């Protein structure tokens, strides 16, 4: 007996399987990049606005975007109720830090305001954001280095999204770095976290690549690396730095992971950002259901 011919609808049904898988991945979509392209904004300050118990020998710091350029803009330090004066900062190009050492020790219990300037962008006249930061001096100078045991874990994910600045697809490896508890006699809120990549493609010596205000307790630090820096075994280490410049003894604590290079679907992210409904998934599933009904009707007609 000659077998009955296959329904012509079966092949399209099988062909939709990889499309459904791709649609499920695309449904989460690329993450929106919140940063405005190329703006030389002030990103964060140490101490933060509203800080108390700031060490009397603290160096005041402001971190700007990598596109910022310091061209001698004025920085003003106000001793509230006493006086205000322009101070001479130092600009650390590698870290994007504008650093001020007050001309005299801060007066315990007194209030201060430092006015960080708007900086220009590299090669442009665009001005970024500024900030007035108010803080209160503590009773003592910073006498000891921060207590920080280093990184506690590292997890990775992969993101491929469209860069809004270049309008091109960019593949990035995203790492969530777990942090051990940290403390300092100048207050945890004024600590800076410096992250090094210690192993990876082409890494021959530890390279500092991220400088951030220390995250809130229990919150990991998320960093990004390009494919060139992040394929295979990748290791990180970190130190905490206080307002005087002392660092924790945690630089030798490495946390490692091994990344892989998975396949991509054009225009999709391999790192889901949340359970967002996907229109493409709905269309594919609806198509699969319709084809299944068509197959059943075809069989019934035979």
Backbone as CSV, one residue per row, in Angstrom:
resi,resn,N_x,N_y,N_z,CA_x,CA_y,CA_z,C_x,C_y,C_z
1,UNK,0.852,-1.195,0.000,0.000,0.000,0.000,0.885,1.242,0.000
2,UNK,0.550,2.115,-0.876,1.330,3.357,-0.970,0.974,4.282,0.182
3,UNK,2.009,4.728,0.956,1.691,5.611,2.101,1.039,6.894,1.628
4,UNK,0.142,7.388,2.486,-0.558,8.634,2.152,0.433,9.773,2.085
5,UNK,0.258,10.681,1.132,1.195,11.802,1.015,1.111,12.708,2.243
6,UNK,2.263,13.295,2.576,2.314,14.222,3.710,1.494,15.465,3.412
7,UNK,0.913,15.972,4.431,0.221,17.243,4.265,1.235,18.311,3.921
8,UNK,0.975,19.139,2.939,1.925,20.178,2.575,2.098,21.227,3.674
9,UNK,1.258,21.177,4.722,1.392,22.160,5.792,2.421,21.725,6.828
10,UNK,2.864,20.474,6.813,3.776,19.975,7.830,5.139,20.639,7.737
11,UNK,5.633,20.807,6.523,6.971,21.396,6.365,7.053,22.816,6.891
12,UNK,6.066,23.686,6.532,6.129,25.027,7.118,6.083,25.012,8.636
13,UNK,5.357,24.037,9.216,5.282,23.968,10.664,6.645,23.694,11.255
14,UNK,7.381,22.720,10.683,8.729,22.428,11.171,9.646,23.609,10.938
15,UNK,9.475,24.309,9.829,10.363,25.426,9.502,10.217,26.577,10.475
16,UNK,9.046,26.644,11.149,8.836,27.751,12.085,9.536,27.535,13.413
17,UNK,10.020,26.313,13.700,10.629,26.047,15.001,11.821,26.942,15.292
18,UNK,12.827,27.022,14.371,13.938,27.924,14.679,13.519,29.380,14.768
19,UNK,12.496,29.776,13.976,12.019,31.155,14.046,11.402,31.440,15.401
20,UNK,10.667,30.439,15.932,10.069,30.613,17.255,11.138,30.771,18.307
21,UNK,12.217,29.977,18.186,13.307,30.100,19.163,13.953,31.471,19.085
22,UNK,14.174,31.932,17.848,14.771,33.259,17.689,13.862,34.338,18.229
23,UNK,12.553,34.177,17.972,11.602,35.176,18.444,11.566,35.222,19.954
24,UNK,11.666,34.048,20.605,11.658,34.021,22.067,12.839,34.801,22.617
25,UNK,13.975,34.690,21.960,15.154,35.439,22.392,14.973,36.924,22.121
26,UNK,14.463,37.264,20.940,14.332,38.676,20.584,13.264,39.385,21.396
27,UNK,12.335,38.628,21.952,11.215,39.263,22.639,11.669,40.154,23.771
28,UNK,12.803,39.789,24.413,13.281,40.607,25.508,13.912,41.892,25.004
29,UNK,14.401,41.868,23.778,14.899,43.082,23.137,16.188,43.582,23.746
30,UNK,16.905,44.466,23.057,18.107,45.065,23.578,17.769,46.048,24.679
31,UNK,18.680,46.140,25.640,18.462,47.089,26.726,18.715,48.501,26.228
32,UNK,17.908,49.431,26.714,18.098,50.833,26.341,19.290,51.391,27.090
33,UNK,20.144,52.089,26.408,21.300,52.704,27.043,20.884,54.081,27.526
34,UNK,20.977,54.285,28.856,20.456,55.510,29.458,21.388,56.692,29.232
35,UNK,22.672,56.402,29.074,23.616,57.507,28.945,23.396,58.256,27.643
36,UNK,23.433,59.558,27.687,23.353,60.349,26.476,24.706,60.329,25.784
37,UNK,24.674,60.255,24.458,25.904,60.050,23.703,26.905,61.187,23.897
38,UNK,28.063,60.825,24.403,29.189,61.755,24.401,29.127,62.912,25.373
39,UNK,28.122,62.997,26.240,28.037,64.140,27.146,29.115,64.044,28.220
40,UNK,29.853,65.125,28.459,30.931,65.100,29.457,30.406,65.385,30.865
41,UNK,29.411,64.622,31.292,28.720,64.907,32.549,29.533,64.520,33.783
42,UNK,29.251,65.196,34.872,29.714,64.760,36.175,28.847,63.576,36.581
43,UNK,29.470,62.449,36.926,28.740,61.210,37.173,28.487,60.947,38.650
44,UNK,29.480,61.219,39.498,29.328,60.981,40.924,30.433,61.701,41.682
45,UNK,30.203,61.895,42.980,31.184,62.597,43.799,31.505,61.777,45.048
46,UNK,32.708,61.984,45.569,33.141,61.407,46.825,33.762,62.535,47.648
47,UNK,33.151,62.937,48.796,31.965,62.343,49.389,30.708,62.678,48.596
48,UNK,29.642,61.890,48.792,28.383,62.198,48.115,27.682,63.373,48.787
49,UNK,26.719,63.928,48.093,25.950,65.039,48.653,25.231,64.578,49.922
50,UNK,25.328,65.392,50.985,24.672,65.060,52.244,25.497,64.214,53.183
51,UNK,26.750,63.911,52.823,27.589,63.069,53.672,27.892,63.762,55.004
52,UNK,28.036,62.954,56.039,28.451,63.445,57.354,29.698,62.683,57.785
53,UNK,30.361,63.191,58.812,31.573,62.530,59.321,32.653,62.396,58.268
54,UNK,32.746,63.355,57.373,33.816,63.344,56.363,35.138,63.636,57.074
55,UNK,36.175,62.826,56.869,37.452,63.042,57.561,37.988,64.449,57.351
56,UNK,38.619,64.983,58.373,39.104,66.363,58.296,40.255,66.522,57.302
57,UNK,40.885,65.410,56.909,41.970,65.477,55.924,41.555,64.914,54.563
58,UNK,40.262,64.869,54.312,39.750,64.259,53.073,40.160,65.042,51.840
59,UNK,40.358,64.314,50.758,40.488,64.899,49.423,39.139,64.746,48.737
60,UNK,38.621,65.825,48.216,37.293,65.840,47.608,37.411,65.482,46.136
61,UNK,36.508,64.627,45.653,36.671,64.075,44.305,35.354,64.096,43.526
62,UNK,35.463,64.322,42.233,34.322,64.236,41.321,34.736,63.424,40.106
63,UNK,33.919,62.430,39.760,34.224,61.601,38.584,33.351,62.039,37.416
64,UNK,34.000,62.313,36.285,33.323,62.760,35.064,33.347,61.650,34.009
65,UNK,32.494,61.802,33.008,32.470,60.861,31.885,33.813,60.883,31.160
66,UNK,34.106,59.782,30.467,35.386,59.653,29.786,35.594,60.717,28.715
67,UNK,34.519,61.329,28.243,34.620,62.344,27.192,34.947,63.731,27.744
68,UNK,35.011,63.865,29.085,35.216,65.188,29.685,36.684,65.618,29.605
69,UNK,36.878,66.927,29.469,38.218,67.506,29.391,38.274,68.712,30.339
70,UNK,39.266,68.715,31.230,39.400,69.832,32.167,40.299,70.900,31.563
71,UNK,39.755,72.114,31.466,40.486,73.229,30.850,40.607,74.407,31.815
72,UNK,40.786,74.097,33.082,41.001,75.152,34.067,39.736,75.760,34.637
73,UNK,38.587,75.099,34.466,37.342,75.620,35.030,37.472,75.769,36.550
74,UNK,36.793,76.794,37.075,36.923,77.120,38.489,36.155,76.141,39.383
75,UNK,36.792,75.726,40.464,36.158,74.919,41.504,36.140,75.761,42.775
76,UNK,34.971,75.857,43.402,34.808,76.711,44.578,34.466,75.863,45.788
77,UNK,35.173,76.101,46.910,34.888,75.442,48.171,34.372,76.491,49.151
78,UNK,33.150,76.268,49.637,32.554,77.190,50.599,32.563,76.566,51.986
79,UNK,33.125,77.290,52.946,33.017,76.931,54.360,31.794,77.696,54.857
80,UNK,30.674,77.021,54.992,29.386,77.677,55.205,29.440,78.577,56.446
81,UNK,29.054,79.826,56.227,29.034,80.790,57.309,30.375,81.407,57.613
82,UNK,31.419,81.010,56.892,32.774,81.527,57.153,33.320,82.239,55.925
83,UNK,33.557,81.483,54.842,34.064,82.084,53.615,33.919,81.105,52.460
84,UNK,34.266,81.553,51.282,34.360,80.662,50.131,35.536,81.113,49.285
85,UNK,36.134,80.147,48.623,37.321,80.460,47.831,37.463,79.482,46.667
86,UNK,38.141,79.947,45.625,38.493,79.062,44.523,39.657,78.182,44.961
87,UNK,39.613,76.922,44.582,40.674,75.974,44.941,41.246,75.367,43.660
88,UNK,42.488,74.942,43.748,43.173,74.380,42.582,43.028,72.864,42.557
89,UNK,42.292,72.320,41.592,42.135,70.868,41.504,43.242,70.225,40.679
90,UNK,43.313,68.912,40.788,44.163,68.089,39.928,43.235,67.175,39.139
91,UNK,43.477,67.073,37.836,42.627,66.227,36.997,43.376,64.956,36.637
92,UNK,42.822,63.816,37.039,43.378,62.506,36.706,42.687,62.025,35.427
93,UNK,43.390,62.117,34.303,42.800,61.765,33.006,42.425,60.289,32.959
94,UNK,43.242,59.402,33.538,42.996,57.968,33.454,41.696,57.568,34.145
95,UNK,41.378,58.221,35.248,40.178,57.864,35.996,39.041,58.855,35.794
96,UNK,39.299,59.962,35.099,38.276,60.976,34.926,37.931,61.692,36.211
97,UNK,38.899,61.789,37.137,38.661,62.369,38.451,39.225,63.771,38.554
98,UNK,38.403,64.673,39.076,38.843,66.001,39.467,38.989,65.953,40.985
99,UNK,40.187,66.230,41.486,40.496,66.035,42.905,40.930,67.358,43.531
100,UNK,40.350,67.669,44.693,40.677,68.894,45.426,41.170,68.526,46.818
101,UNK,42.327,69.036,47.175,42.825,68.936,48.547,42.584,70.286,49.215
102,UNK,41.649,70.372,50.189,41.377,71.661,50.831,42.658,72.284,51.377
103,UNK,42.797,73.611,51.263,44.036,74.274,51.705,44.291,74.132,53.198
104,UNK,43.244,73.981,53.991,43.401,73.702,55.415,42.542,72.498,55.781
105,UNK,42.866,71.904,56.936,42.045,70.792,57.418,40.611,71.265,57.636
106,UNK,39.668,70.406,57.343,38.263,70.724,57.585,38.013,70.877,59.089
107,UNK,37.117,71.781,59.432,36.810,72.045,60.839,35.754,71.045,61.309
108,UNK,36.047,70.258,62.351,35.089,69.252,62.821,33.700,69.839,63.092
109,UNK,32.670,69.173,62.543,31.301,69.573,62.768,30.790,70.675,61.870
110,UNK,31.683,71.303,61.084,31.256,72.403,60.223,30.728,71.879,58.885
111,UNK,29.906,72.725,58.256,29.295,72.375,56.975,30.055,73.032,55.832
112,UNK,30.173,72.296,54.735,30.890,72.779,53.550,30.051,72.510,52.304
113,UNK,30.326,73.300,51.271,29.750,73.068,49.947,30.876,73.192,48.931
114,UNK,31.019,72.183,48.082,31.985,72.295,46.992,31.199,72.327,45.686
115,UNK,31.545,73.295,44.838,30.843,73.502,43.574,31.711,72.971,42.434
116,UNK,31.302,71.789,41.957,32.027,71.167,40.849,31.556,71.767,39.535
117,UNK,32.472,72.054,38.598,32.102,72.779,37.373,31.546,71.889,36.277
118,UNK,30.967,72.521,35.290,30.617,71.852,34.039,31.884,71.797,33.187
119,UNK,32.190,70.616,32.663,33.359,70.468,31.803,32.930,70.306,30.353
120,UNK,33.860,70.610,29.467,33.616,70.456,28.027,33.969,69.045,27.581
121,UNK,33.370,68.665,26.432,33.696,67.376,25.862,34.933,67.475,24.987
122,UNK,35.611,66.357,24.829,36.813,66.307,24.004,36.497,66.732,22.574
123,UNK,37.169,67.767,22.096,37.009,68.215,20.721,35.702,68.921,20.432
124,UNK,34.926,69.236,21.474,33.658,69.924,21.252,33.498,71.052,22.276
125,UNK,32.505,71.884,22.053,32.190,72.947,23.011,31.031,72.553,23.909
126,UNK,30.590,71.295,23.812,29.465,70.826,24.611,29.833,70.816,26.088
127,UNK,28.936,71.335,26.905,29.144,71.338,28.346,28.309,70.245,29.001
128,UNK,28.900,69.589,29.992,28.179,68.562,30.736,27.521,69.126,31.981
129,UNK,27.090,68.232,32.851,26.413,68.634,34.076,27.420,68.952,35.180
130,UNK,27.022,69.825,36.093,27.817,70.183,37.256,27.082,69.713,38.505
131,UNK,27.625,70.041,39.694,26.948,69.681,40.938,27.479,70.519,42.086
132,UNK,26.582,70.902,42.999,26.958,71.494,44.276,26.772,70.422,45.335
133,UNK,27.853,70.068,46.021,27.828,68.972,46.985,28.012,69.533,48.390
134,UNK,27.052,69.237,49.245,27.068,69.728,50.628,27.437,68.569,51.556
135,UNK,28.321,68.807,52.510,28.727,67.757,53.444,29.140,68.370,54.764
136,UNK,29.270,67.517,55.778,29.654,67.949,57.119,30.923,67.219,57.527
137,UNK,31.895,67.955,58.052,33.154,67.360,58.487,32.959,66.578,59.788
138,UNK,33.642,65.450,59.880,33.600,64.654,61.102,34.544,65.196,62.157
139,UNK,34.767,64.388,63.185,35.586,64.841,64.313,37.061,64.541,64.136
140,UNK,37.395,63.577,63.256,38.765,63.083,63.206,39.285,63.016,61.769
141,UNK,40.606,62.898,61.670,41.247,62.610,60.387,41.102,61.118,60.086
142,UNK,41.321,60.741,58.843,41.261,59.332,58.429,42.584,58.681,58.805
143,UNK,42.527,57.733,59.742,43.771,57.187,60.293,44.135,55.811,59.754
144,UNK,43.170,55.069,59.214,43.452,53.695,58.789,42.920,53.434,57.380
145,UNK,43.475,52.380,56.770,43.030,51.976,55.428,41.664,51.299,55.511
146,UNK,40.921,51.274,54.416,39.598,50.608,54.421,39.720,49.114,54.722
147,UNK,38.673,48.574,55.329,38.544,47.137,55.539,37.655,46.577,54.437
148,UNK,38.228,45.727,53.603,37.487,45.157,52.470,38.190,43.882,52.046
149,UNK,37.458,42.757,52.053,38.048,41.454,51.740,38.068,41.150,50.247
150,UNK,37.591,42.048,49.435,37.657,41.860,47.990,36.375,41.309,47.393
151,UNK,36.482,40.858,46.154,35.325,40.314,45.441,34.914,38.980,46.042
152,UNK,33.605,38.752,46.092,33.103,37.497,46.643,32.595,36.546,45.562
153,UNK,32.262,37.059,44.392,31.743,36.212,43.319,31.808,36.976,42.004
154,UNK,31.662,36.236,40.915,31.549,36.855,39.600,30.608,36.024,38.741
155,UNK,29.638,36.676,38.120,28.713,36.028,37.198,28.711,36.803,35.889
156,UNK,28.503,36.100,34.794,28.561,36.781,33.500,27.301,36.513,32.678
157,UNK,27.079,37.416,31.775,25.993,37.291,30.808,26.476,37.952,29.521
158,UNK,25.688,37.818,28.488,26.085,38.357,27.198,25.005,39.281,26.684
159,UNK,25.395,40.425,26.179,24.432,41.383,25.645,24.892,41.824,24.269
160,UNK,23.982,41.756,23.320,24.265,42.285,21.995,23.153,43.245,21.647
161,UNK,23.446,44.527,21.700,22.421,45.537,21.478,22.965,46.633,20.581
162,UNK,22.064,47.456,20.131,22.460,48.524,19.217,22.938,49.729,19.997
163,UNK,24.149,50.163,19.702,24.720,51.341,20.343,24.057,52.581,19.755
164,UNK,23.375,53.337,20.622,22.637,54.495,20.127,23.565,55.603,19.639
165,UNK,24.823,55.570,20.062,25.758,56.610,19.631,26.320,56.334,18.240
166,UNK,26.578,55.038,17.938,27.182,54.683,16.655,26.180,54.031,15.700
167,UNK,24.975,53.684,16.229,23.949,53.012,15.445,24.451,51.694,14.870
168,UNK,25.306,51.006,15.630,25.819,49.711,15.197,25.607,48.702,16.316
169,UNK,25.561,47.416,15.933,25.400,46.370,16.922,26.714,46.152,17.661
170,UNK,26.631,46.124,18.990,27.811,45.941,19.819,27.605,44.731,20.717
171,UNK,28.580,43.833,20.723,28.531,42.679,21.621,29.349,43.006,22.868
172,UNK,28.736,42.820,24.023,29.419,43.115,25.283,29.187,41.971,26.259
173,UNK,30.218,41.630,26.991,30.077,40.700,28.099,29.826,41.515,29.356
174,UNK,28.787,41.130,30.089,28.381,41.843,31.292,28.727,40.975,32.493
175,UNK,29.434,41.541,33.453,29.852,40.811,34.645,29.247,41.474,35.884
176,UNK,28.619,40.675,36.727,28.137,41.139,38.021,29.133,40.676,39.083
177,UNK,29.783,41.626,39.718,30.829,41.330,40.699,30.254,41.453,42.103
178,UNK,30.213,40.335,42.827,29.772,40.358,44.215,30.859,40.961,45.093
179,UNK,30.460,41.742,46.082,31.410,42.479,46.914,31.313,42.044,48.373
180,UNK,32.461,41.856,48.999,32.495,41.593,50.433,32.118,42.872,51.182
181,UNK,31.714,42.743,52.455,31.422,43.951,53.250,32.643,44.863,53.321
182,UNK,32.387,46.151,53.405,33.469,47.139,53.453,33.167,48.193,54.508
183,UNK,34.219,48.736,55.116,34.055,49.794,56.109,35.312,50.656,56.117
184,UNK,35.169,51.847,56.692,36.299,52.767,56.776,36.007,53.779,57.866
185,UNK,37.057,54.291,58.511,36.820,55.276,59.558,36.317,56.600,58.997
186,UNK,36.412,56.766,57.692,35.838,57.950,57.053,34.439,57.723,56.529
187,UNK,33.883,56.527,56.761,32.528,56.218,56.308,32.518,55.426,55.011
188,UNK,31.690,54.406,54.961,31.610,53.555,53.770,31.109,54.311,52.554
189,UNK,30.239,55.278,52.774,29.646,56.000,51.667,30.611,56.825,50.857
190,UNK,31.809,57.081,51.401,32.795,57.874,50.681,33.901,57.025,50.070
191,UNK,33.754,55.697,50.131,34.770,54.821,49.550,34.624,54.746,48.035
192,UNK,35.746,54.581,47.370,35.792,54.338,45.931,36.203,52.894,45.695
193,UNK,35.566,52.246,44.728,35.915,50.878,44.350,36.710,50.922,43.054
194,UNK,37.889,50.315,43.052,38.728,50.235,41.859,38.811,48.770,41.441
195,UNK,38.377,48.470,40.209,38.314,47.089,39.721,39.403,46.855,38.685
196,UNK,40.072,45.708,38.809,41.131,45.300,37.883,40.706,44.032,37.157
197,UNK,41.078,43.914,35.885,41.000,42.627,35.215,42.386,42.010,35.292
198,UNK,42.463,40.822,35.889,43.758,40.189,36.131,44.083,39.077,35.139
199,UNK,43.057,38.509,34.521,43.282,37.498,33.484,42.263,37.690,32.373
200,UNK,42.657,37.280,31.194,41.791,37.412,30.032,42.648,37.490,28.789
201,UNK,42.021,37.507,27.614,42.779,37.582,26.364,43.697,38.802,26.335
202,UNK,44.979,38.547,26.184,45.927,39.653,26.054,46.317,40.324,27.351
203,UNK,45.781,39.886,28.500,46.128,40.510,29.782,47.460,39.930,30.266
204,UNK,48.473,40.772,30.371,49.772,40.327,30.877,50.057,40.847,32.277
205,UNK,49.347,41.876,32.687,49.466,42.440,34.035,48.101,43.002,34.421
206,UNK,47.773,43.035,35.719,46.463,43.570,36.128,46.217,44.968,35.577
207,UNK,45.030,45.163,35.017,44.684,46.448,34.407,43.466,47.048,35.095
208,UNK,43.594,48.229,35.730,42.411,48.882,36.283,41.541,49.429,35.158
209,UNK,40.256,49.140,35.211,39.387,49.603,34.120,38.083,50.213,34.618
210,UNK,37.785,50.110,35.911,36.543,50.675,36.435,36.802,51.323,37.781
211,UNK,36.400,52.577,37.915,36.501,53.312,39.176,35.106,53.842,39.485
212,UNK,34.536,53.415,40.606,33.162,53.779,40.940,33.045,54.059,42.432
213,UNK,32.037,54.874,42.783,31.690,54.964,44.198,31.246,53.580,44.661
214,UNK,31.590,53.210,45.885,31.273,51.879,46.383,29.763,51.669,46.382
215,UNK,29.269,50.562,45.781,27.825,50.315,45.743,27.235,50.116,47.133
216,UNK,25.925,50.212,47.226,25.223,49.998,48.487,25.449,48.567,48.976
217,UNK,25.374,48.337,50.283,25.589,46.982,50.827,24.682,45.954,50.165
218,UNK,25.264,44.827,49.797,24.512,43.744,49.179,24.276,43.888,47.702
219,UNK,24.673,44.995,47.123,24.448,45.223,45.695,25.726,44.936,44.912
220,UNK,25.671,44.101,43.864,26.875,43.841,43.063,27.213,45.035,42.180
221,UNK,28.422,45.025,41.687,28.830,46.033,40.705,28.765,45.405,39.330
222,UNK,28.083,46.048,38.393,27.989,45.545,37.020,28.989,46.277,36.146
223,UNK,29.820,45.508,35.443,30.808,46.079,34.531,30.671,45.394,33.181
224,UNK,31.147,46.063,32.147,31.090,45.522,30.790,32.495,45.393,30.217
225,UNK,32.692,44.345,29.423,33.949,44.164,28.690,33.597,43.769,27.260
226,UNK,34.456,44.111,26.336,34.234,43.730,24.945,34.594,42.267,24.742
227,UNK,34.161,41.707,23.611,34.525,40.324,23.286,36.036,40.138,23.300
228,UNK,36.749,41.124,22.811,38.211,41.028,22.734,38.832,40.808,24.110
229,UNK,38.195,41.327,25.168,38.763,41.235,26.511,38.150,40.140,27.361
230,UNK,37.145,39.432,26.832,36.348,38.622,27.744,36.066,37.197,27.293
231,UNK,36.751,36.673,26.310,36.513,35.305,25.864,37.421,34.355,26.634
232,UNK,36.836,33.259,27.150,37.627,32.257,27.861,37.688,32.544,29.353
233,UNK,38.814,32.216,29.977,38.961,32.455,31.420,39.178,33.941,31.675
234,UNK,38.347,34.502,32.520,38.402,35.924,32.845,38.385,36.063,34.364
235,UNK,39.318,36.864,34.907,39.419,37.037,36.350,39.458,38.521,36.703
236,UNK,38.940,38.825,37.888,38.898,40.203,38.368,39.365,40.263,39.817
237,UNK,39.816,41.454,40.207,40.141,41.752,41.596,39.730,43.200,41.845
238,UNK,39.650,43.590,43.124,39.206,44.950,43.428,39.786,45.411,44.758
239,UNK,39.959,46.723,44.878,40.366,47.333,46.147,39.419,48.482,46.461
240,UNK,39.281,48.763,47.752,38.532,49.937,48.204,39.547,51.037,48.513
241,UNK,39.206,52.275,48.143,40.100,53.412,48.364,39.350,54.492,49.135
242,UNK,40.008,55.037,50.172,39.329,56.058,50.975,39.660,57.456,50.472
243,UNK,39.144,58.465,51.170,39.288,59.850,50.721,40.688,60.415,50.920
244,UNK,41.538,59.659,51.611,42.927,60.088,51.770,43.817,59.445,50.716
245,UNK,43.333,58.344,50.130,44.109,57.641,49.101,44.601,56.279,49.538
246,UNK,44.332,55.871,50.786,44.734,54.539,51.238,43.818,53.493,50.602
247,UNK,44.385,52.300,50.360,43.612,51.223,49.737,43.606,49.982,50.624
248,UNK,42.575,49.170,50.442,42.462,47.911,51.177,43.479,46.899,50.665
249,UNK,43.737,45.889,51.473,44.700,44.853,51.104,43.997,43.687,50.421
250,UNK,43.168,43.986,49.435,42.350,42.952,48.797,42.713,42.718,47.341
251,UNK,43.779,43.372,46.876,44.114,43.286,45.455,44.546,41.909,44.998
252,UNK,44.929,41.026,45.926,45.387,39.687,45.534,44.241,38.672,45.492
253,UNK,43.039,39.091,45.864,41.887,38.182,45.860,41.254,38.186,44.472
254,UNK,41.404,37.077,43.743,40.858,36.960,42.396,39.566,36.160,42.396
255,UNK,38.640,36.585,41.546,37.455,35.779,41.278,37.376,35.589,39.773
256,UNK,37.158,34.322,39.369,37.267,33.991,37.949,36.005,33.311,37.437
257,UNK,35.841,33.348,36.128,34.784,32.627,35.443,35.281,32.305,34.042
258,UNK,34.561,31.452,33.362,34.923,31.106,31.979,33.742,31.415,31.079
259,UNK,33.951,32.273,30.118,32.893,32.657,29.199,32.980,31.835,27.923
260,UNK,31.881,31.824,27.183,31.845,31.141,25.885,31.330,32.121,24.851
261,UNK,31.498,31.745,23.615,31.022,32.582,22.515,29.810,31.904,21.882
262,UNK,28.584,32.239,22.333,27.401,31.577,21.784,27.001,32.164,20.440
263,UNK,26.114,31.466,19.701,25.625,32.044,18.444,24.703,33.216,18.734
264,UNK,24.581,34.098,17.742,23.719,35.269,17.854,22.595,35.198,16.841
265,UNK,21.518,35.857,17.137,20.506,36.180,16.149,20.618,37.665,15.880
266,UNK,20.625,38.057,14.633,20.831,39.454,14.280,19.829,40.366,14.984
267,UNK,20.363,41.368,15.656,19.512,42.361,16.277,18.934,41.956,17.617
268,UNK,19.339,40.799,18.171,18.791,40.348,19.439,19.845,40.439,20.520
269,UNK,19.400,40.411,21.744,20.306,40.399,22.879,20.316,39.008,23.470
270,UNK,21.488,38.509,23.797,21.590,37.215,24.455,21.465,37.356,25.953
271,UNK,21.234,38.566,26.434,21.063,38.796,27.862,19.667,39.347,28.109
272,UNK,18.695,38.498,28.473,17.337,38.991,28.702,17.317,40.056,29.785
273,UNK,16.492,41.076,29.603,16.436,42.183,30.551,15.146,42.184,31.365
274,UNK,14.235,41.250,31.133,13.014,41.256,31.923,11.900,40.562,31.174
275,UNK,10.875,40.118,31.875,9.783,39.374,31.243,8.838,40.280,30.487
276,UNK,9.329,40.873,29.391,8.517,41.773,28.598,7.814,40.993,27.506
277,UNK,6.523,41.181,27.269,5.826,40.431,26.226,6.405,40.728,24.864
278,UNK,6.483,39.693,24.015,7.060,39.872,22.693,6.039,39.696,21.598
279,UNK,5.887,40.710,20.774,4.905,40.633,19.697,5.285,39.564,18.688
280,UNK,6.606,39.439,18.415,7.051,38.455,17.433,6.761,37.049,17.915
281,UNK,6.973,36.786,19.203,6.655,35.463,19.747,5.175,35.162,19.573
282,UNK,4.343,36.142,19.873,2.896,35.941,19.756,2.502,35.594,18.340
283,UNK,3.101,36.308,17.360,2.773,36.045,15.964,3.200,34.643,15.562
284,UNK,4.400,34.237,15.993,4.891,32.903,15.620,4.020,31.829,16.243
285,UNK,3.701,31.982,17.539,2.878,30.965,18.196,1.490,30.895,17.569
286,UNK,0.946,32.054,17.197,-0.352,32.060,16.526,-0.269,31.327,15.193
287,UNK,0.839,31.548,14.474,1.023,30.863,13.195,1.135,29.363,13.374
288,UNK,1.869,28.942,14.423,1.997,27.505,14.699,0.637,26.897,14.995
289,UNK,-0.158,27.607,15.816,-1.493,27.090,16.154,-2.359,26.965,14.911
290,UNK,-2.312,27.976,14.042,-3.120,27.955,12.825,-2.727,26.793,11.930
291,UNK,-1.416,26.555,11.799,-0.962,25.443,10.961,-1.377,24.105,11.547
292,UNK,-1.361,23.999,12.897,-1.771,22.745,13.530,-3.232,22.466,13.232
293,UNK,-4.082,23.500,13.315,-5.498,23.335,12.985,-5.658,22.915,11.538
294,UNK,-4.870,23.539,10.636,-4.952,23.196,9.223,-4.584,21.752,8.970
295,UNK,-3.570,21.243,9.719,-3.170,19.842,9.549,-4.296,18.915,9.969
296,UNK,-4.944,19.247,11.120,-6.028,18.379,11.592,-7.183,18.359,10.587
297,UNK,-7.510,19.530,10.033,-8.610,19.592,9.047,-8.240,18.800,7.783
298,UNK,-6.975,18.893,7.368,-6.544,18.176,6.171,-6.684,16.681,6.367
299,UNK,-6.306,16.191,7.590,-6.411,14.758,7.850,-7.872,14.323,7.867
300,UNK,-8.719,15.184,8.469,-10.131,14.821,8.550,-10.778,14.729,7.179
301,UNK,-10.266,15.516,6.239,-10.845,15.548,4.880,-10.439,14.338,4.063
302,UNK,-9.316,13.665,4.470,-8.825,12.550,3.661,-9.704,11.321,3.849
